[in-house]
């Protein structure tokens, strides 16, 4: 991504530069988008067919804590099809999609967690969807997916969500969201939603809600 204009600066939003890198890989017939050592701040990113993500050791892809950097669009949450915020890393209909490398995808979720607990004080019966928060990883309608070795940390909402996917391997991930100083609410590690043939192996999960959850429809 640095060859296409990204700079190692955790305070500069670089969604456009990183998305342009993904788009250029797609235009060239596919390729691996590399996050090099350093910290790179971004809003929602959308991978294209035949594009992949590699997060180098020592690299951090850091999510924006401004919800306006995640434009509302058709999505899926809590067993419902609805318009909602995308994740930091999104793949829709990207067969063969992979994420690899020993770096970190960090949701930078503190601001979202604080907003949730403030809302819960105001209304103890508030639902998860009442507070605007992005997921860390959302993979929708993709076959032959492999996510391996990366660290998925500090999600604003669910950490990883797989919907209508077939043949998925989730291997050797380190998935973490903290309890202190602010408990990270509803940061499910792996949500499996209407998927088939999915393998989870050698993963570490420490979150404040479900580690692995099987999702389906909601209501009748």
N, C-alpha and C positions, 0 to 999 in steps of 0.2 A: 504493500500500500504506500510505502514511502516513495517508491518510484513514480507514483501517480499523484504526489503532492501532500500526502499525510505527514504530519510532524509529531514528534514525541513530546506531547504536552497534554497533561491530564485535565487542563482547564479550557482547552480550545475544542469546540464542538466540530467534529469532522465527518458527520453523517454523509454529506454530499460527496466528499472526496472518496470515502470508502465505498459508497454505493456506485460511484462512477467506475471504480476499479473492478467491482463485481460485473457491472454492465460491459466493461471492455473485455473481460475474460469471456463473457457470453458471446460477444460479437466476434471474438477470435475462435469460436468453436468450442469453448470450454477451457477450464484451467483452475488452478489452485490459488486462492486469494490468501496471501501470507500476512499475518500480523507479526511484525518483528519485535525484538526486545524493546521494551518501553511501554508507555501507557497512552492509550488512544481513546478519546471520549466520543461516544456516538449515540444517536437515537436509533430508531428501528431500521434494520437492514434486511433486504430481501434478496435471497440467493436465487439464481436462475438455473435452468437446465444445464447440466454438465459443469457446473461450478461447485467448488468445494472450499472449505475453510480450514486453514492451518494456523494454529496459535502457537507461536514459538515459545520455547522455554524462556521465562523471564518477560514474556509479553503479557499485557493486560488489555483486553477489550472491555472498556468501562462504559456502562450504560449511563445515559443522561438521567438526572433526577428531576427533569422538567417534563411533565407528562405531555406537553404540547409537541415534544419531539417524537411522539408515537401517534400518528394520525389514525383516528377511528376508521374502521373498515369492517367488512363482513368477517366474522370470526366465530369462535366456538368457546363457550365457557360454561362450566358446571352443568354439562349435559344439554345445553341449549345452543341453538344457532342464533346468533345475534350480532349486532354491530358493537365492536369493542376495540380496545387498544391492542395493537400487535405486540409481539415480543421484541427484545433487543435483536435476536437472531431468528429470522423466519425463513422457512423453505416451504413453498406451496407447489405441489406437482413437480418436484425435483427428484426424479428417480435416480438412485445411485448416490444420493447426497452423503457426504462425509464431513465430519469435524474431527480433527486430530491435532496432535501436538501436546506438549506438556505445559502450556501456558494457561492463563486464567481468563474466563469470561465472567466479569464482575458486574452484578446488577446495581451496585451503588445504592442500595435500597433504604438507607436510613431515613431519608425524608418521607418516603412512602409509609414506612412502619410508624413513624411518629404521627402522620396524618390519620392512619387507621386507628391508633389507640386514642387519639383525640376524639375521633368520631364515635368510638365505642363508649367514651365517657359521656358524650352528649346523648347517645342512644344505645343502651346496652344490648338492644336487639338488632342492631344494624347488621346487614349482610356483608359478605365479602365484596360484592360488586358495587356497594355504595361508595367506596373509596377508590378513586382512579389510580390504578397501579398496573405496570406492565409485567408480563412474564419475562423470563430470561431466554427461553428457547421454545419455539413453537414449530412443529413439523407436521404438515397437513397434506394428506393424500399423496404420500411418497412411498415408493417401494425400494427395497434393497438399500437401507440406510445403515450407516455405521458411525457411532459416536464413541471415540476412544481416547483415553489418557488425559483429557483436559480437566481443569478444575472449574466447576460451576458454583460460584459463590455469591452470597448477598443478594439474592433475588428480591425484587420488589413485591412479587406475587409468586405464583407457582414457578418452580425452577425449570422444569422441562415438561412439555406437553406434547404427546404424540396422538394425532387424530387421523383415523382412517388410513393407517399405514400398514404395510405388509413387509415381512422379512426385515426386522430391525435388530441390530446388535448394539448393545450399550455396555461397554467394556472398560473397566479400570478407571472409572470416573471418581473424582473427589467432589462431593456435593455438600455444601455447608452454608448455613445461615445461622446467625448467632442468637443466643438468649440474652446476652448482656452487651453493652449497657441498655440496649433496647431490644426486646424480644421481637424477632422477625415473624410476623403472623402469616399463616397460610402459605408457607414457602415449600409446599410439597416437593419432594425430590424428583419423583418420576410419576407422571400421570399418564396412564394408558387408556385411551379413549377409542373404542370401536376399532381396535387393531387386531392383527393376527400374526402368529409366528414371531414372537418377540423374545429376545434373549437378554437377560441382565446378568452380568458376571463380574466378580471382583470389584464391586463398587463400594465406596465408603459414603454413607449418608448420615448427616446429622443436621436435621431441620426441626422446625417447631410444629409440624403437622404430620401428614402422612409421609412415610418414606416411599412406598410404592402403593399407588391407588389405582384400582380398576374403575374407570368411568364408563357411563353409558347414557341413557336418556334420563330426563328429569320429569317426574310426574307420571301420569298414566302411560 
